[in-house]
Amino acid sequence: MRISAPPTISPCYYGIDTPTRKELIASSHSVEEIRRYIRADSLGYLSMQGLLAAVGKDAGFCHACFSLQYPVAFPMEDLAQLRLFEP
């Protein structure tokens, strides 16, 4: 399986409804662990360098969900996100 983006390791606070960091598998598991979990023969993600090369390093878009480098600090991480798996 090939994923055309880097692993999503952090929530988006800019309008995309994503799970909390705790709920994102790539935030706490290696590619190999994820591969075994999804029972794929192989698993590969686009690298951050590949993403930036494709769109241009100076494109000015946010990539915090892949890099944890938010343009604006969020001191209460995950508290503002929806809890997708809680009752």
C-alpha positions as CSV (number, residue, x, y, z in Angstrom):
1,M,0.0,0.0,0.0
2,R,1.3,3.5,-0.9
3,I,0.0,6.6,0.7
4,S,0.4,9.9,-1.3
5,A,1.1,12.0,1.8
6,P,3.3,11.8,4.9
7,P,1.9,10.1,8.0
8,T,-0.6,12.2,9.8
9,I,0.8,12.5,13.3
10,S,-1.1,15.6,14.6
11,P,-4.6,17.1,14.5
12,C,-5.5,20.0,12.3
13,Y,-6.8,23.0,14.1
14,Y,-7.5,25.0,11.0
15,G,-10.8,23.6,9.8
16,I,-10.2,20.0,9.0
17,D,-12.0,17.6,11.3
18,T,-9.3,15.2,12.4
19,P,-9.0,13.0,15.5
20,T,-6.9,13.8,18.5
21,R,-3.2,13.0,18.4
22,K,-3.9,10.0,20.7
23,E,-6.3,8.7,18.1
24,L,-4.0,9.0,15.1
25,I,-2.1,5.7,14.6
26,A,0.9,7.3,13.0
27,S,1.5,9.6,16.0
28,S,2.5,6.6,18.2
29,H,3.3,3.7,15.9
30,S,6.0,3.0,13.3
31,V,5.3,2.4,9.7
32,E,6.1,-1.3,10.3
33,E,3.6,-1.5,13.1
34,I,1.0,0.2,11.0
35,R,1.8,-2.2,8.1
36,R,1.2,-5.2,10.4
37,Y,-2.0,-3.7,11.8
38,I,-3.5,-3.2,8.4
39,R,-2.2,-6.5,7.2
40,A,-0.5,-5.0,4.1
41,D,2.4,-6.7,2.4
42,S,4.2,-3.4,2.3
43,L,3.5,0.2,3.4
44,G,5.0,3.4,2.2
45,Y,4.2,7.1,2.7
46,L,5.3,10.1,0.7
47,S,8.1,11.8,2.6
48,M,7.9,15.3,3.9
49,Q,10.8,16.1,1.5
50,G,8.8,14.6,-1.3
51,L,5.7,16.6,-0.4
52,L,7.6,19.9,-0.3
53,A,9.4,19.1,-3.6
54,A,6.0,18.4,-5.2
55,V,4.4,21.6,-4.1
56,G,7.4,23.8,-3.7
57,K,9.1,24.6,-0.4
58,D,7.9,28.2,-0.4
59,A,4.2,27.3,-1.2
60,G,3.2,28.7,2.2
61,F,0.8,26.0,3.2
62,C,0.5,24.5,6.6
63,H,1.9,21.0,7.1
64,A,1.5,20.8,10.9
65,C,-0.6,17.6,10.7
66,F,2.5,15.9,9.2
67,S,5.3,17.8,11.0
68,L,4.0,19.2,14.3
69,Q,5.2,22.6,13.2
70,Y,2.1,24.8,13.7
71,P,2.2,28.4,12.4
72,V,0.4,29.4,15.7
73,A,1.0,27.7,19.0
74,F,-1.7,25.6,20.6
75,P,-1.0,25.3,24.3
76,M,-4.0,23.1,25.0
77,E,-3.3,20.5,22.3
78,D,-6.2,18.1,21.7
79,L,-8.6,19.9,24.0
80,A,-10.2,21.8,21.2
81,Q,-10.5,18.8,18.9
82,L,-13.5,16.5,18.6
83,R,-13.2,13.2,20.4
84,L,-14.3,10.9,17.6
85,F,-14.2,7.7,19.7
86,E,-15.6,8.8,23.0
87,P,-19.2,8.4,23.9
